[in-house]
Amino acid sequence: MKFEFFVECQTATRSYYDRYWQILEEAQLADELGWDSFGTSEQHFTPELFTTSAPEVFYPAVAMRTKRLRLRHGIRLLPYRVNHPLKIAEQMAMLDIVSNGRAELGTGRGNTFRMLSAFEVSPEDSRSQWEEALSMIPKMWTQDEFSWESKNFHIPPTHVVPKPIQKPHPAMWAAATNPDMYEIVGRKGIGLMTFKFGTPEQAEKDIAIYKKAVKKAEPVGDFVNDKAAWFLMCFCGETTEYARQLAKEPIMAFLNEAVRIYEELGGTGAKTYQYMSEVTKYKSMVNFDYLNDSDIIVVGDPETCRKKFQKYKDAGADELILRIDGMPHEKIM
């Protein structure tokens, strides 16, 4: 099983300058220690908890400080008012070049009403825009001349350069948090990143849905990426008691905000976001002890963490995306 070091500039002080430079140091150490990949999301207008609004700027800085880490966007937003697919294709190709073939594209449509409304994206349209851009980008990478005609795009014959150095193109992934999307992602033949707070037992059910669908994939790209990566909040310390002491406040701050934005977006009435409103049923369970005892988060000493990771491996996860953020920088190191 592979492991990704995932971080989103969570800082209670809002000293983004300090935190960005700390993350670069953390990524460099992760590279030296043998982690498999580095990831961050594209998040807009959410102070303190996830301030990663320009990953196309940050990833090349990580590339220059690392040698072997895969650099997986987790995620780039594909609604076209946020990111035009031509720009995503160009940026990813350049990242692939400067990283010597280590770039991977994780995609999504957005999970905050604040972002969607600011960029004037209708929640009702976000999934269709994601799907269309997802179909376009691999063609931009592999075709000498690209063109597209649809309701949303009128792109004349265009030479999209440079091209990625990975052949046929960088691996593609998508973020998902509900069974409907697991099926869609699998059918499209791209990797699954499950940004969901669930137990190992839930992970086994969700991953099985994806694995069944990906066997019948009609890939949007030139190959099938059939890997499932599960997201976990994580912190490993010298002792379990000490790890819990450091991790409780930042993890709960993140999770409480996640519940709030899910409720907000689920409350818009948009059909494809209705599942988010169900988080209300579980609000009473969002406390640190329940989450940790249920293995929904992984906090503890090395042996405790290893045993919890094993449960997700047994559930079918090919990779774990470990969000280690908000704790003191020297402790993360």
Buried (B, 14 or more C-beta within 10 A) or exposed (E): BBBBBBBBBBBEEEEBEEBBEBBBEBBBBBBEEEBBBBBBBBBBEBEBBBBBBEBBEBBBBBBEBBEEBBBBBBBBBBBBBBBBBBEBBBBBBBBBBBBEEBBBBBBBBBBBBBBBEEBEBBBEBBBBBBBBBBBBBBBBBBBEEBEBEEEBBEBEEEEBEEBBBBEEBBBBBBBBBBEEBBBBBBBBBBBBBBBBBBBBEBBBBBBBBBBEBBEEBEBBBEBBBBBBBBBBBBBBBEEBEBBBEBBBEBBBBBBEBBBEBBBBBBBBEBEBBBBBBEBEEEEEEBEBEEBBEBBBBBBBBEEBBEEBBEBBBEBBBBBBBBBBBBBEBEBBE
